[in-house]
Amino acid sequence: MKFLHVIRANSKFSFIPFILMGKPEEVEHLKSSELKPNEGAVKRPVDYEELTTLMNEKLAYFREYISALA
């Protein structure tokens, strides 16, 4: 978690997708907090369909960010 806080504080990393994995109660706490559009969380054991959906969501955000630069 400390790593994420360091990255979140630096605006030049605001577009990099982050997906955190944790225990179900940790994931619920993270989801109830204010995650940025490039951040997500999945619980362990990982449901690969849920992970794939979340990855596609975050990559779509990244594509939109890159498109906005052009």
PDB file of N, CA, C and O in Angstrom:
ATOM      1  N   MET A   1       0.809  -1.191   0.000  1.00  0.00           N
ATOM      2  CA  MET A   1       0.000   0.000   0.000  1.00  0.00           C
ATOM      3  C   MET A   1       0.856   1.260   0.000  1.00  0.00           C
ATOM      4  O   MET A   1       0.497   2.253  -0.633  1.00  0.00           O
ATOM      5  N   LYS A   2       1.966   1.229   0.692  1.00  0.00           N
ATOM      6  CA  LYS A   2       2.828   2.411   0.743  1.00  0.00           C
ATOM      7  C   LYS A   2       3.329   2.771  -0.651  1.00  0.00           C
ATOM      8  O   LYS A   2       3.437   3.947  -0.997  1.00  0.00           O
ATOM      9  N   PHE A   3       3.635   1.747  -1.448  1.00  0.00           N
ATOM     10  CA  PHE A   3       4.111   1.979  -2.812  1.00  0.00           C
ATOM     11  C   PHE A   3       3.065   2.757  -3.607  1.00  0.00           C
ATOM     12  O   PHE A   3       3.395   3.707  -4.316  1.00  0.00           O
ATOM     13  N   LEU A   4       1.811   2.349  -3.486  1.00  0.00           N
ATOM     14  CA  LEU A   4       0.744   3.017  -4.219  1.00  0.00           C
ATOM     15  C   LEU A   4       0.618   4.471  -3.787  1.00  0.00           C
ATOM     16  O   LEU A   4       0.411   5.348  -4.626  1.00  0.00           O
ATOM     17  N   HIS A   5       0.739   4.738  -2.499  1.00  0.00           N
ATOM     18  CA  HIS A   5       0.629   6.118  -2.015  1.00  0.00           C
ATOM     19  C   HIS A   5       1.739   6.995  -2.591  1.00  0.00           C
ATOM     20  O   HIS A   5       1.500   8.162  -2.903  1.00  0.00           O
ATOM     21  N   VAL A   6       2.931   6.458  -2.734  1.00  0.00           N
ATOM     22  CA  VAL A   6       4.037   7.221  -3.326  1.00  0.00           C
ATOM     23  C   VAL A   6       3.731   7.518  -4.792  1.00  0.00           C
ATOM     24  O   VAL A   6       3.926   8.642  -5.256  1.00  0.00           O
ATOM     25  N   ILE A   7       3.256   6.517  -5.511  1.00  0.00           N
ATOM     26  CA  ILE A   7       2.923   6.694  -6.924  1.00  0.00           C
ATOM     27  C   ILE A   7       1.757   7.668  -7.083  1.00  0.00           C
ATOM     28  O   ILE A   7       1.777   8.516  -7.975  1.00  0.00           O
ATOM     29  N   ARG A   8       0.750   7.552  -6.232  1.00  0.00           N
ATOM     30  CA  ARG A   8      -0.423   8.438  -6.330  1.00  0.00           C
ATOM     31  C   ARG A   8      -0.042   9.893  -6.121  1.00  0.00           C
ATOM     32  O   ARG A   8      -0.662  10.788  -6.694  1.00  0.00           O
ATOM     33  N   ALA A   9       0.962  10.130  -5.314  1.00  0.00           N
ATOM     34  CA  ALA A   9       1.366  11.504  -5.008  1.00  0.00           C
ATOM     35  C   ALA A   9       2.077  12.165  -6.185  1.00  0.00           C
ATOM     36  O   ALA A   9       2.157  13.392  -6.243  1.00  0.00           O
ATOM     37  N   ASN A  10       2.583  11.392  -7.102  1.00  0.00           N
ATOM     38  CA  ASN A  10       3.326  11.930  -8.237  1.00  0.00           C
ATOM     39  C   ASN A  10       2.412  11.995  -9.462  1.00  0.00           C
ATOM     40  O   ASN A  10       1.994  10.960  -9.980  1.00  0.00           O
ATOM     41  N   SER A  11       2.104  13.190  -9.919  1.00  0.00           N
ATOM     42  CA  SER A  11       1.142  13.367 -11.013  1.00  0.00           C
ATOM     43  C   SER A  11       1.608  12.783 -12.341  1.00  0.00           C
ATOM     44  O   SER A  11       0.776  12.488 -13.199  1.00  0.00           O
ATOM     45  N   LYS A  12       2.896  12.610 -12.533  1.00  0.00           N
ATOM     46  CA  LYS A  12       3.348  12.062 -13.820  1.00  0.00           C
ATOM     47  C   LYS A  12       3.002  10.583 -13.977  1.00  0.00           C
ATOM     48  O   LYS A  12       3.111  10.042 -15.077  1.00  0.00           O
ATOM     49  N   PHE A  13       2.589   9.923 -12.899  1.00  0.00           N
ATOM     50  CA  PHE A  13       2.174   8.524 -12.967  1.00  0.00           C
ATOM     51  C   PHE A  13       0.657   8.372 -12.953  1.00  0.00           C
ATOM     52  O   PHE A  13       0.159   7.260 -12.784  1.00  0.00           O
ATOM     53  N   SER A  14      -0.080   9.449 -13.126  1.00  0.00           N
ATOM     54  CA  SER A  14      -1.534   9.406 -12.977  1.00  0.00           C
ATOM     55  C   SER A  14      -2.240   8.615 -14.069  1.00  0.00           C
ATOM     56  O   SER A  14      -3.434   8.344 -13.940  1.00  0.00           O
ATOM     57  N   PHE A  15      -1.554   8.240 -15.131  1.00  0.00           N
ATOM     58  CA  PHE A  15      -2.196   7.494 -16.210  1.00  0.00           C
ATOM     59  C   PHE A  15      -1.845   6.015 -16.198  1.00  0.00           C
ATOM     60  O   PHE A  15      -2.479   5.239 -16.914  1.00  0.00           O
ATOM     61  N   ILE A  16      -0.860   5.596 -15.414  1.00  0.00           N
ATOM     62  CA  ILE A  16      -0.424   4.199 -15.396  1.00  0.00           C
ATOM     63  C   ILE A  16      -1.467   3.348 -14.676  1.00  0.00           C
ATOM     64  O   ILE A  16      -1.814   3.644 -13.533  1.00  0.00           O
ATOM     65  N   PRO A  17      -1.977   2.292 -15.324  1.00  0.00           N
ATOM     66  CA  PRO A  17      -2.970   1.436 -14.666  1.00  0.00           C
ATOM     67  C   PRO A  17      -2.359   0.651 -13.501  1.00  0.00           C
ATOM     68  O   PRO A  17      -1.276   0.079 -13.627  1.00  0.00           O
ATOM     69  N   PHE A  18      -3.062   0.631 -12.372  1.00  0.00           N
ATOM     70  CA  PHE A  18      -2.657  -0.139 -11.197  1.00  0.00           C
ATOM     71  C   PHE A  18      -3.792  -1.060 -10.811  1.00  0.00           C
ATOM     72  O   PHE A  18      -4.934  -0.622 -10.670  1.00  0.00           O
ATOM     73  N   ILE A  19      -3.485  -2.336 -10.639  1.00  0.00           N
ATOM     74  CA  ILE A  19      -4.470  -3.286 -10.138  1.00  0.00           C
ATOM     75  C   ILE A  19      -3.853  -3.956  -8.924  1.00  0.00           C
ATOM     76  O   ILE A  19      -2.835  -4.641  -9.023  1.00  0.00           O
ATOM     77  N   LEU A  20      -4.479  -3.752  -7.788  1.00  0.00           N
ATOM     78  CA  LEU A  20      -3.997  -4.308  -6.528  1.00  0.00           C
ATOM     79  C   LEU A  20      -4.750  -5.590  -6.216  1.00  0.00           C
ATOM     80  O   LEU A  20      -5.944  -5.697  -6.494  1.00  0.00           O
ATOM     81  N   MET A  21      -4.051  -6.568  -5.636  1.00  0.00           N
ATOM     82  CA  MET A  21      -4.680  -7.810  -5.212  1.00  0.00           C
ATOM     83  C   MET A  21      -4.571  -7.905  -3.703  1.00  0.00           C
ATOM     84  O   MET A  21      -3.544  -7.557  -3.122  1.00  0.00           O
ATOM     85  N   GLY A  22      -5.631  -8.377  -3.074  1.00  0.00           N
ATOM     86  CA  GLY A  22      -5.591  -8.492  -1.624  1.00  0.00           C
ATOM     87  C   GLY A  22      -6.694  -9.389  -1.093  1.00  0.00           C
ATOM     88  O   GLY A  22      -7.451  -9.994  -1.852  1.00  0.00           O
ATOM     89  N   LYS A  23      -6.765  -9.459   0.217  1.00  0.00           N
ATOM     90  CA  LYS A  23      -7.814 -10.222   0.890  1.00  0.00           C
ATOM     91  C   LYS A  23      -9.157  -9.546   0.624  1.00  0.00           C
ATOM     92  O   LYS A  23      -9.206  -8.343   0.370  1.00  0.00           O
ATOM     93  N   PRO A  24     -10.248 -10.317   0.682  1.00  0.00           N
ATOM     94  CA  PRO A  24     -11.567  -9.730   0.384  1.00  0.00           C
ATOM     95  C   PRO A  24     -11.885  -8.468   1.186  1.00  0.00           C
ATOM     96  O   PRO A  24     -12.428  -7.511   0.633  1.00  0.00           O
ATOM     97  N   GLU A  25     -11.557  -8.452   2.474  1.00  0.00           N
ATOM     98  CA  GLU A  25     -11.863  -7.259   3.287  1.00  0.00           C
ATOM     99  C   GLU A  25     -10.994  -6.061   2.886  1.00  0.00           C
ATOM    100  O   GLU A  25     -11.442  -4.917   2.958  1.00  0.00           O
ATOM    101  N   GLU A  26      -9.760  -6.325   2.467  1.00  0.00           N
ATOM    102  CA  GLU A  26      -8.888  -5.239   1.996  1.00  0.00           C
ATOM    103  C   GLU A  26      -9.410  -4.651   0.689  1.00  0.00           C
ATOM    104  O   GLU A  26      -9.399  -3.437   0.489  1.00  0.00           O
ATOM    105  N   VAL A  27      -9.865  -5.530  -0.191  1.00  0.00           N
ATOM    106  CA  VAL A  27     -10.380  -5.080  -1.482  1.00  0.00           C
ATOM    107  C   VAL A  27     -11.645  -4.253  -1.285  1.00  0.00           C
ATOM    108  O   VAL A  27     -11.819  -3.223  -1.938  1.00  0.00           O
ATOM    109  N   GLU A  28     -12.530  -4.693  -0.390  1.00  0.00           N
ATOM    110  CA  GLU A  28     -13.751  -3.923  -0.118  1.00  0.00           C
ATOM    111  C   GLU A  28     -13.403  -2.550   0.432  1.00  0.00           C
ATOM    112  O   GLU A  28     -14.028  -1.554   0.068  1.00  0.00           O
ATOM    113  N   HIS A  29     -12.412  -2.495   1.304  1.00  0.00           N
ATOM    114  CA  HIS A  29     -11.972  -1.203   1.855  1.00  0.00           C
ATOM    115  C   HIS A  29     -11.415  -0.310   0.744  1.00  0.00           C
ATOM    116  O   HIS A  29     -11.717   0.882   0.695  1.00  0.00           O
ATOM    117  N   LEU A  30     -10.611  -0.877  -0.137  1.00  0.00           N
ATOM    118  CA  LEU A  30     -10.045  -0.103  -1.247  1.00  0.00           C
ATOM    119  C   LEU A  30     -11.131   0.400  -2.191  1.00  0.00           C
ATOM    120  O   LEU A  30     -11.104   1.554  -2.619  1.00  0.00           O
ATOM    121  N   LYS A  31     -12.087  -0.469  -2.514  1.00  0.00           N
ATOM    122  CA  LYS A  31     -13.158  -0.072  -3.431  1.00  0.00           C
ATOM    123  C   LYS A  31     -14.043   1.009  -2.825  1.00  0.00           C
ATOM    124  O   LYS A  31     -14.582   1.846  -3.549  1.00  0.00           O
ATOM    125  N   SER A  32     -14.197   0.997  -1.499  1.00  0.00           N
ATOM    126  CA  SER A  32     -15.027   2.019  -0.859  1.00  0.00           C
ATOM    127  C   SER A  32     -14.279   3.342  -0.719  1.00  0.00           C
ATOM    128  O   SER A  32     -14.896   4.383  -0.498  1.00  0.00           O
ATOM    129  N   SER A  33     -12.954   3.306  -0.847  1.00  0.00           N
ATOM    130  CA  SER A  33     -12.182   4.550  -0.808  1.00  0.00           C
ATOM    131  C   SER A  33     -12.225   5.184  -2.193  1.00  0.00           C
ATOM    132  O   SER A  33     -12.842   4.647  -3.113  1.00  0.00           O
ATOM    133  N   GLU A  34     -11.584   6.296  -2.327  1.00  0.00           N
ATOM    134  CA  GLU A  34     -11.622   7.008  -3.602  1.00  0.00           C
ATOM    135  C   GLU A  34     -10.488   6.544  -4.512  1.00  0.00           C
ATOM    136  O   GLU A  34      -9.402   7.125  -4.516  1.00  0.00           O
ATOM    137  N   LEU A  35     -10.752   5.499  -5.276  1.00  0.00           N
ATOM    138  CA  LEU A  35      -9.773   5.037  -6.255  1.00  0.00           C
ATOM    139  C   LEU A  35      -9.825   5.959  -7.467  1.00  0.00           C
ATOM    140  O   LEU A  35     -10.895   6.411  -7.874  1.00  0.00           O
ATOM    141  N   LYS A  36      -8.686   6.221  -8.020  1.00  0.00           N
ATOM    142  CA  LYS A  36      -8.607   7.037  -9.232  1.00  0.00           C
ATOM    143  C   LYS A  36      -9.039   6.180 -10.426  1.00  0.00           C
ATOM    144  O   LYS A  36      -9.092   4.955 -10.314  1.00  0.00           O
ATOM    145  N   PRO A  37      -9.347   6.808 -11.567  1.00  0.00           N
ATOM    146  CA  PRO A  37      -9.803   6.029 -12.729  1.00  0.00           C
ATOM    147  C   PRO A  37      -8.795   4.986 -13.216  1.00  0.00           C
ATOM    148  O   PRO A  37      -9.184   4.011 -13.859  1.00  0.00           O
ATOM    149  N   ASN A  38      -7.522   5.175 -12.924  1.00  0.00           N
ATOM    150  CA  ASN A  38      -6.504   4.226 -13.375  1.00  0.00           C
ATOM    151  C   ASN A  38      -6.207   3.143 -12.338  1.00  0.00           C
ATOM    152  O   ASN A  38      -5.322   2.316 -12.558  1.00  0.00           O
ATOM    153  N   GLU A  39      -6.922   3.128 -11.221  1.00  0.00           N
ATOM    154  CA  GLU A  39      -6.666   2.174 -10.141  1.00  0.00           C
ATOM    155  C   GLU A  39      -7.826   1.198  -9.982  1.00  0.00           C
ATOM    156  O   GLU A  39      -8.989   1.554 -10.172  1.00  0.00           O
ATOM    157  N   GLY A  40      -7.488  -0.034  -9.631  1.00  0.00           N
ATOM    158  CA  GLY A  40      -8.498  -1.045  -9.387  1.00  0.00           C
ATOM    159  C   GLY A  40      -7.997  -2.050  -8.371  1.00  0.00           C
ATOM    160  O   GLY A  40      -6.818  -2.057  -8.017  1.00  0.00           O
ATOM    161  N   ALA A  41      -8.914  -2.911  -7.897  1.00  0.00           N
ATOM    162  CA  ALA A  41      -8.535  -3.912  -6.903  1.00  0.00           C
ATOM    163  C   ALA A  41      -9.329  -5.189  -7.141  1.00  0.00           C
ATOM    164  O   ALA A  41     -10.514  -5.139  -7.471  1.00  0.00           O
ATOM    165  N   VAL A  42      -8.675  -6.330  -6.972  1.00  0.00           N
ATOM    166  CA  VAL A  42      -9.319  -7.638  -7.057  1.00  0.00           C
ATOM    167  C   VAL A  42      -8.904  -8.457  -5.845  1.00  0.00           C
ATOM    168  O   VAL A  42      -7.828  -8.272  -5.277  1.00  0.00           O
ATOM    169  N   LYS A  43      -9.798  -9.371  -5.467  1.00  0.00           N
ATOM    170  CA  LYS A  43      -9.511 -10.189  -4.282  1.00  0.00           C
ATOM    171  C   LYS A  43      -8.838 -11.494  -4.674  1.00  0.00           C
ATOM    172  O   LYS A  43      -8.973 -11.984  -5.795  1.00  0.00           O
ATOM    173  N   ARG A  44      -8.101 -12.041  -3.697  1.00  0.00           N
ATOM    174  CA  ARG A  44      -7.465 -13.341  -3.867  1.00  0.00           C
ATOM    175  C   ARG A  44      -8.378 -14.395  -3.276  1.00  0.00           C
ATOM    176  O   ARG A  44      -9.032 -14.110  -2.273  1.00  0.00           O
ATOM    177  N   PRO A  45      -8.465 -15.575  -3.821  1.00  0.00           N
ATOM    178  CA  PRO A  45      -7.863 -16.009  -5.074  1.00  0.00           C
ATOM    179  C   PRO A  45      -8.501 -15.257  -6.238  1.00  0.00           C
ATOM    180  O   PRO A  45      -9.681 -14.907  -6.205  1.00  0.00           O
ATOM    181  N   VAL A  46      -7.706 -15.023  -7.247  1.00  0.00           N
ATOM    182  CA  VAL A  46      -8.111 -14.171  -8.362  1.00  0.00           C
ATOM    183  C   VAL A  46      -9.100 -14.892  -9.275  1.00  0.00           C
ATOM    184  O   VAL A  46      -8.859 -16.013  -9.722  1.00  0.00           O
ATOM    185  N   ASP A  47     -10.212 -14.220  -9.539  1.00  0.00           N
ATOM    186  CA  ASP A  47     -11.166 -14.675 -10.551  1.00  0.00           C
ATOM    187  C   ASP A  47     -10.691 -14.054 -11.860  1.00  0.00           C
ATOM    188  O   ASP A  47     -10.768 -12.838 -12.040  1.00  0.00           O
ATOM    189  N   TYR A  48     -10.203 -14.883 -12.764  1.00  0.00           N
ATOM    190  CA  TYR A  48      -9.550 -14.364 -13.964  1.00  0.00           C
ATOM    191  C   TYR A  48     -10.498 -13.609 -14.883  1.00  0.00           C
ATOM    192  O   TYR A  48     -10.067 -12.723 -15.621  1.00  0.00           O
ATOM    193  N   GLU A  49     -11.772 -13.944 -14.850  1.00  0.00           N
ATOM    194  CA  GLU A  49     -12.733 -13.183 -15.651  1.00  0.00           C
ATOM    195  C   GLU A  49     -12.878 -11.763 -15.090  1.00  0.00           C
ATOM    196  O   GLU A  49     -12.921 -10.788 -15.841  1.00  0.00           O
ATOM    197  N   GLU A  50     -12.952 -11.665 -13.768  1.00  0.00           N
ATOM    198  CA  GLU A  50     -13.019 -10.349 -13.116  1.00  0.00           C
ATOM    199  C   GLU A  50     -11.741  -9.547 -13.378  1.00  0.00           C
ATOM    200  O   GLU A  50     -11.798  -8.346 -13.642  1.00  0.00           O
ATOM    201  N   LEU A  51     -10.596 -10.215 -13.303  1.00  0.00           N
ATOM    202  CA  LEU A  51      -9.315  -9.556 -13.552  1.00  0.00           C
ATOM    203  C   LEU A  51      -9.226  -9.058 -14.994  1.00  0.00           C
ATOM    204  O   LEU A  51      -8.789  -7.933 -15.236  1.00  0.00           O
ATOM    205  N   THR A  52      -9.636  -9.883 -15.943  1.00  0.00           N
ATOM    206  CA  THR A  52      -9.607  -9.493 -17.352  1.00  0.00           C
ATOM    207  C   THR A  52     -10.506  -8.290 -17.601  1.00  0.00           C
ATOM    208  O   THR A  52     -10.120  -7.364 -18.314  1.00  0.00           O
ATOM    209  N   THR A  53     -11.692  -8.297 -17.023  1.00  0.00           N
ATOM    210  CA  THR A  53     -12.619  -7.172 -17.175  1.00  0.00           C
ATOM    211  C   THR A  53     -12.015  -5.902 -16.605  1.00  0.00           C
ATOM    212  O   THR A  53     -12.079  -4.845 -17.233  1.00  0.00           O
ATOM    213  N   LEU A  54     -11.432  -5.999 -15.427  1.00  0.00           N
ATOM    214  CA  LEU A  54     -10.818  -4.836 -14.782  1.00  0.00           C
ATOM    215  C   LEU A  54      -9.626  -4.324 -15.591  1.00  0.00           C
ATOM    216  O   LEU A  54      -9.453  -3.115 -15.746  1.00  0.00           O
ATOM    217  N   MET A  55      -8.806  -5.241 -16.105  1.00  0.00           N
ATOM    218  CA  MET A  55      -7.657  -4.833 -16.919  1.00  0.00           C
ATOM    219  C   MET A  55      -8.118  -4.099 -18.181  1.00  0.00           C
ATOM    220  O   MET A  55      -7.531  -3.085 -18.560  1.00  0.00           O
ATOM    221  N   ASN A  56      -9.156  -4.606 -18.824  1.00  0.00           N
ATOM    222  CA  ASN A  56      -9.675  -3.951 -20.023  1.00  0.00           C
ATOM    223  C   ASN A  56     -10.217  -2.562 -19.709  1.00  0.00           C
ATOM    224  O   ASN A  56     -10.047  -1.630 -20.495  1.00  0.00           O
ATOM    225  N   GLU A  57     -10.872  -2.428 -18.555  1.00  0.00           N
ATOM    226  CA  GLU A  57     -11.374  -1.122 -18.108  1.00  0.00           C
ATOM    227  C   GLU A  57     -10.236  -0.119 -17.955  1.00  0.00           C
ATOM    228  O   GLU A  57     -10.317   1.007 -18.445  1.00  0.00           O
ATOM    229  N   LYS A  58      -9.187  -0.537 -17.277  1.00  0.00           N
ATOM    230  CA  LYS A  58      -8.059   0.362 -17.008  1.00  0.00           C
ATOM    231  C   LYS A  58      -7.275   0.671 -18.285  1.00  0.00           C
ATOM    232  O   LYS A  58      -6.767   1.781 -18.448  1.00  0.00           O
ATOM    233  N   LEU A  59      -7.175  -0.297 -19.181  1.00  0.00           N
ATOM    234  CA  LEU A  59      -6.501  -0.043 -20.455  1.00  0.00           C
ATOM    235  C   LEU A  59      -7.317   0.908 -21.327  1.00  0.00           C
ATOM    236  O   LEU A  59      -6.747   1.700 -22.078  1.00  0.00           O
ATOM    237  N   ALA A  60      -8.637   0.837 -21.236  1.00  0.00           N
ATOM    238  CA  ALA A  60      -9.488   1.778 -21.972  1.00  0.00           C
ATOM    239  C   ALA A  60      -9.243   3.194 -21.463  1.00  0.00           C
ATOM    240  O   ALA A  60      -9.176   4.136 -22.252  1.00  0.00           O
ATOM    241  N   TYR A  61      -9.109   3.345 -20.146  1.00  0.00           N
ATOM    242  CA  TYR A  61      -8.795   4.659 -19.573  1.00  0.00           C
ATOM    243  C   TYR A  61      -7.448   5.152 -20.111  1.00  0.00           C
ATOM    244  O   TYR A  61      -7.303   6.324 -20.457  1.00  0.00           O
ATOM    245  N   PHE A  62      -6.474   4.254 -20.177  1.00  0.00           N
ATOM    246  CA  PHE A  62      -5.143   4.607 -20.680  1.00  0.00           C
ATOM    247  C   PHE A  62      -5.217   5.043 -22.147  1.00  0.00           C
ATOM    248  O   PHE A  62      -4.589   6.028 -22.536  1.00  0.00           O
ATOM    249  N   ARG A  63      -5.985   4.307 -22.960  1.00  0.00           N
ATOM    250  CA  ARG A  63      -6.154   4.681 -24.376  1.00  0.00           C
ATOM    251  C   ARG A  63      -6.782   6.065 -24.498  1.00  0.00           C
ATOM    252  O   ARG A  63      -6.359   6.868 -25.330  1.00  0.00           O
ATOM    253  N   GLU A  64      -7.787   6.346 -23.676  1.00  0.00           N
ATOM    254  CA  GLU A  64      -8.431   7.666 -23.701  1.00  0.00           C
ATOM    255  C   GLU A  64      -7.442   8.759 -23.317  1.00  0.00           C
ATOM    256  O   GLU A  64      -7.437   9.839 -23.908  1.00  0.00           O
ATOM    257  N   TYR A  65      -6.615   8.475 -22.333  1.00  0.00           N
ATOM    258  CA  TYR A  65      -5.609   9.441 -21.896  1.00  0.00           C
ATOM    259  C   TYR A  65      -4.632   9.748 -23.033  1.00  0.00           C
ATOM    260  O   TYR A  65      -4.331  10.910 -23.302  1.00  0.00           O
ATOM    261  N   ILE A  66      -4.141   8.701 -23.696  1.00  0.00           N
ATOM    262  CA  ILE A  66      -3.199   8.871 -24.805  1.00  0.00           C
ATOM    263  C   ILE A  66      -3.865   9.618 -25.962  1.00  0.00           C
ATOM    264  O   ILE A  66      -3.246  10.486 -26.578  1.00  0.00           O
ATOM    265  N   SER A  67      -5.108   9.287 -26.256  1.00  0.00           N
ATOM    266  CA  SER A  67      -5.832   9.960 -27.344  1.00  0.00           C
ATOM    267  C   SER A  67      -6.007  11.443 -27.061  1.00  0.00           C
ATOM    268  O   SER A  67      -5.974  12.260 -27.980  1.00  0.00           O
ATOM    269  N   ALA A  68      -6.192  11.789 -25.808  1.00  0.00           N
ATOM    270  CA  ALA A  68      -6.382  13.192 -25.430  1.00  0.00           C
ATOM    271  C   ALA A  68      -5.098  14.002 -25.626  1.00  0.00           C
ATOM    272  O   ALA A  68      -5.153  15.223 -25.779  1.00  0.00           O
ATOM    273  N   LEU A  69      -3.955  13.336 -25.622  1.00  0.00           N
ATOM    274  CA  LEU A  69      -2.681  14.036 -25.806  1.00  0.00           C
ATOM    275  C   LEU A  69      -2.462  14.444 -27.257  1.00  0.00           C
ATOM    276  O   LEU A  69      -1.746  15.406 -27.538  1.00  0.00           O
ATOM    277  N   ALA A  70      -3.074  13.715 -28.168  1.00  0.00           N
ATOM    278  CA  ALA A  70      -2.858  13.971 -29.605  1.00  0.00           C
ATOM    279  C   ALA A  70      -3.642  15.167 -30.100  1.00  0.00           C
ATOM    280  O   ALA A  70      -3.567  15.509 -31.280  1.00  0.00           O
TER     281      ALA A  70
END
